[in-house]
């Protein structure tokens, strides 16, 4: 039985990865400091012999007694609400945490995949975004703590690959959605659905012409799994190229939820990307991957998940002062 260490295991993406690797017959060691993760996302795995959980901050020294075949580094705040509240921890997990895990991978002779992001492209001047594009990022803006942490993470990972010969993989994740997202985490999809469920007007920032491309979580996990087991060592975009404006997306949510509320407009946040669409030519040709779940199908599943949450989750306001930074 091969063993994989998954950091950020109690988070949205990390928990789905734990499920996938358990299903594939791996022993999974999940690691999370629970700053933004939630044990309820993985509690169904606790009775399993092949699953082990460690409450630990990877920004500190990481010790794992087991032999490791793979490390998946998904520990990081990923929403504006989080990284604006804990900017130092966000920078540390992308730098110190990545360094610690790369050192562990080297010691264990394990292959390591890091979760980078489309945010490395910043507010892009190239559309759609290809992996060769270097980005347009403001390092001292409100998003800089996340964007630059991920850019450094990529550089550190590639340095370990070229200097130490470590087996590494880099995935650039575009907007992803599905069950286990936090309803009030500040990202546009759960924000819209939460507002609709509460009977509030849907808030669109700017004129609504900015675009996003939404990938269902099962598709993303499949892409991660294929990239990990491929021979490709350069960064690879994984996302759904089906682009939509935020204004159009708000109307889709209104139709989906049946709300009678209207769309209201607020000023655009600082450094908010105007366009976001992945070029996935490399994913299609190298790992034979492309998304399978269309947005209508994925949104229906996600909406049913949010409707099933306890009422206190629906009305929970985590960091209302950061609402203007919805991603």
N, C-alpha and C positions, 0 to 999 in steps of 0.2 A: 504494500500500500504506500503510495507516494504521499508526501506531506507538503501542505502549502500554508504559509503564514499570510493572513489577510489583515492588514491594518485598516482602521476605520470600520471594523466589522459590524458594529451596531448601527451604522448609518444607513442611509437609503440604498446607495449602490453596494456598499460593503456587505450588507445582509443578503442581498440577492446573489452576490458572488459566493457567499458561504453556501447558500442553497445549491447553487450550480455545481460547486466542487464536491459537496457531499453526494449529490446525485451521480457524479462521475466516478465515485468510488475513492476519493481522496480522504486522508485525514486532514482536517481543517483546524488550524489554531487561529482563533479570532482574537484580535488585540484592539482595544479601544479605551480611551480615557473618559469617555462618556460626557465630554463637554458639549457636544452637539448630537451624539448618538444616543440611542435609547435601547435598553435591554429587551424591551417588548418586541423589537424587530427580529431578535434571534432566540427568544426564550423557547421556541418550539424545537430548537436544536440541542438544548441542554441535556435531554435524556440520552442522546446518542453517544455511543462509545467513541466514534470517530470525530467528535467535536470537542474542542477544549477552548475555554475563554480565559483571557488574561486582561485584567484591568490595568493598563499601563500607558503612559505618555511616551511616545516614541522620540520626543525631543530629548529625552534622557536616555542613558545607555540601555540598549536592548539586549537581554539575554534569553536565549531559547535553548533548552537542553536537547531537544530532538534534532535529528538530522532533518534538513530542509531541502526540498527539491525546487520549490518556487516561493517567491515573496511577491505579493501584490500590495503596493503602497497606495492606499486610498484614504489615509488619515489626513484630513484637512477640512477646516470650515470651507463651505462652498457657496454660501449665500451671502449677499451684502449685509443682511441683518447680523450674521455671525461675525464676518471678518471686520466689520466696522466696530463691533463691540469688543472683539479680542484681536486687535491687529498684531500685537507682538507674538501671541501664540500662533497666529496664522503664518507669520514670517518664519518662526522657529520650526514649525512642523515641515515647512517646505525646504528649509536649509539644514538645520541640525538633525531633524528627523530623517530626512533623506540620506544624509551622511551616515548616520548611525545604521540605517538599514542596508545601505550599500556595503558598509563594513561587515555587517552580519552576513550578507549574501556572499561576499568574498571569502569569509571564514568558513562558510558552509558549502561553498561551491554550488550555490543555488542561482537559478535564473531569476532576475528581478524585473517586474513590470511596474512602471510608475503611471499614476493617473495625472496626466497634464490636462489642459483645458483649452477650449477655443479662445479663452480670455488672453492667451499669449499673443493673439492677433490684435488685441485692443479694439479701437474704433477703426476698422480696416479701410484701407484705400484700394485694396484688391478684392474683387468679388466675382464668383465665390472664392473662399479662402483655400488656397493650396498649401501643402506642407512647406513649400519653398518660400512662402511669404514670411518676412521677418517681423511684421507687426507694426502697429502704431500705438504705443503705450505711453501713458503719462506716469512716470515712476513715483511722482509725489502727489498724485491725485488720490481721491478716496478709494479707488479700486486698486491703487498701486501695490498695497500690501498683499493682495491676492495675486495680481498679475505677475508681479516681479518674483514672488515666492515660487510660482510655477515655472517661470522662465529660468530662474536659478536652478530649480530642481532638474530641469531638462539638461542644463549645462553640466551639473555635477554628475548626473547619470551617464552622460556621454563621455565625460572625462574618465570615469571608472571603466567604461567599456573600452576606450582607446588606450588608456595607460595600463590598466590591470588585466585587460582581456576578459572582463566580466561579461557574462551573458545578460544583456539588458534589452528591454522593450519599452517604448514610449507611446502612449496613446493620448491623443488630443480629443477630449470629450466635448461634444456640442450639447446644447440643451436636451436634457433627458427627463422623462416623467414616468410616473406609474405609482402603484401602491407603495406605501411606507414613506412617501414624501411627507415632510412636516407641513401641515395645513397653513401655518403662519410663518413660514421660513423666509418670506420676502421675495420669492421668485414668482414670475408672472402667472404661471399656470395655477398653482395652489392659491395665489392671491385672488385671482378672478373667481375660482370656484368657491373659495371661502366667502367672498363678498356676495356671490349669488345665493349661497345657502343661508346667509344671514339676512337676506333681503336688502342688501346695501347696493348703492350704485357702483358699477365697475369703474375703477380708476385707471385711466390711460394717461401715461406721461408723454409730453410732447404732443405732436399732431397725430400720433398713431401710425405714421408711415414707416417707422423703423421696423425691421424684419427680424424674425427668429425662425429657427428650424428645429422642430421637436421630434425626438427619437424615443420610442417606447423602450422601457427598461429591459425587457427580454431580448430585444434586438441588440441593445448595447452590450449586454452580458455575453451574447453569442460572439460579437465582434472581439471583445476582450479575450475570450477563451481561444478564439482562432489566432489572434495576434500573438498571445503568449506562446502558443505551440508552433508558431511559424519560425522562419529563419531571418525575418526582417528586423533590422536593428535601428532604423531611422524612425523619426516620429511619423505617426499615422493618424489621420483624421478618422474618427468613428462618429457618425451622426446621420441624421436623416436630411437629405438635401431638399425636401419638400418645404419651400420657403413660404412664409405667410406674414403679412403685416400685423402688428399688435392690434390695430383697430379691427381688422378682419377677424382676428383671433377672439377678441372680446365678443364680437357678434356670434361666433361659433359657440362660445360658452353660454351666452344668453339663450340660444336655441337649444343647446344640450340640457340646460338646467330648468328651462321653462320659467325663468325669472321674469318679472315684469319691470325690473329696474332698468335704468338707462345707463349709458356710458357718459362719464364726466372726464374732463381733461385738466391735467395739472402740468406745471412746468417740467421740462425734461431735466433729469438729474445730471450732475457733472460727469463728463466722460462716458455717458451712456452710448454703447455702440449703436450705430444707425443701421448696420447690416450684419447679419450673421447667417451664413449658409456654407456648409462644408462642401468642398470638392472631394468626392470619395473614390476617385479613379484608382488610387493605389489600393484601397481596401477591396475594390471590386476585382482588380487584376491579380493582386498578390495573395490575399487570403480568401478570395471568392466570397466576399461578404457584401451584402446590402440589406437594408431594412425590409422586413416583411409585413409588419403591423402598420396599417394605415392609421392616420390620425383619428378618424371617427371611431374606429374600433378601440384604439388605445384610450381615448378620452372617456368612452363609455365605461370601461373597466375602472379607470382612475376615479371617475365621478362616483361610481358605486362604492368604491373603497372609502372615499371621503364622507359619503352619506352615512356609512356604517360607524363612523367614529363617535365616541361619547360626546354629549352636548358641550361639556366643558372644554373639549378640544376645539370645537367650532368657535367659541367665544374667547379663547385664550389669546391675549395680546402679548407677544413675547417682547418685542422692542418697538413700540409704536413710533418712537421718534425717528426710526430709520425707514419708515414707509416710503419716503421719497426716493429711496435707493433701490426700488424694486428692479430686479435684473431682467 
